[in-house]
Amino acid sequence: MVIVTRPRILQILLCLTGLLLAAVAHAHESRPAVAELRVAEHTLTASIRLNLEALISQTATEHQDSDDTPQAQRYDQLRRMSPELLAEAFRENQSGFLDGIDLRNQGGLRLALNVESLRIPPVGDIRLPRDTVLLLTTVLDEGTRSVSWRWARANGAIILRAEAIAESRIVNHRSTEAGADRNDPLSVSIDTSARSFSQLVRPGEKSDLIAIEPGETRSPGSTFLDYLILGYQHIIPKGLDHILFVIGLFLLTPRLRPILWQVSMFTLAHTLTLALGVTGLVDLPARLVEPLIALSISVICIENLMGCEFRSRRLALVFAFGLLHGLGFAGVLSDIGLSPGHFISSLLAFNLGVELGQLSVILLCFALAGWWFGNRDWYRRLVSLPASLLIGTVGVIWFLQRLQITL
């Protein structure tokens, strides 16, 4: 008769965790589409940055990784297509896509959208999503004062941004630049002193009313909540590299004081570079930052393997790596964009969401292991060391993958 002891169960769980981490080493992470709504001469223009391959293959929602979906093979096939072939594939699905966008005015009248242009980047590395820009337009009648947006659940989440101002306050910010095209809808800019609209619209849900004229605008509280959710989601469930780094901090020792010191240093560092990165004062390309973030996971785990003593050197290391992770957060937030009218509050909300995500990971670690097994003699031998080895190995794999993409 085989007796399965509690330590043995922990070892089995660690092995299963290792298999899971290895399985996600080739992740194709999805992210929400971003739509900029602008009005000029009674025409509403929606410039949408999206993952067109995910939209066509219906892998845009419910999965943070396209490899998790039954349509993964179709997604990879589309990812290998040239811009011309991918545009043709979109045209085959264009009518269904437009039918799935429910744009209505304040009276409930549905507005018809037309595809003006489709800009698809070259193929590049198929492991990375490419951002297609889709330009849609619709003509507004004199009675339209606000609009709402909803699109098919299968299209995933979308971040809507607009300016709640009258047409007379719209300006062209490229008109003074050499070679500017005054008729280019994308060159239309907005007087940033006006109130703005920014909202994360979840799959299948309807947005708030987006004002065309002054008087209706999204509340600061709602915008704050949207960016809070975005920050949290960037950790849980989408930020697996950040999750593994935080778990690595926990694995050194399950005692509360060392963990609080490490998390505080990490928070201080990434808050600093998040602010500097978003404001453009510090700008390092993602091709350099992302491999180093992966490497930071491995270095922290190597520290765990070398000993369980908490030293000041550890804090210096965590602070340095926190600076890197902050630049990673800044890259994501720059892609999403901050609400022009609520820049500071949106930045603070996103950062707070990140902190809440990190605390959730720490509390989960305590709940699953630290609280029950942290004071056992075998904790380091059967939990801390094997987990650090597994997570450190995944960090090395990611580092090599991201380095290969960089090179």
Buried (B, 14 or more C-beta within 10 A) or exposed (E): EEEEEEBEEBBEBBEEBBEEBEEBEEBBBBBBBBBBBBBEEEBBBBBBBBBBBBBBBBBBBEBBBBBBBEBBEBBBBBBEBEBEEBBEBBEEBEEEBBEBBBBBBBEEEEBEBEBBEBBBEEBEEBBBBBBBBBBBBBEBEEEBBBBBBBBBBBBBBBBBBBBBBBBEEBEBEBEEEEEEEEEEBBBBBBEEEBBBBBBBBBBBBEBBBBBBBEEBBBEBEBBBBBBBBBBBBBBBEBBBBBBBBBBBBBBBBBEEEBBEBBBBBBBBBBBBBBBBBBBEEBEBEBEEBBBBBBBBBBBBBBBBEEEBEBEEEBBEBBBEBBBBBBBBBBBBBBBBBBBBBBBEBBBBBBBBBBBBBBBBBBEBBBEEBBEBBBEBEEBBEBBBBBBBBBBBBBBBBBBBBBBEBEE
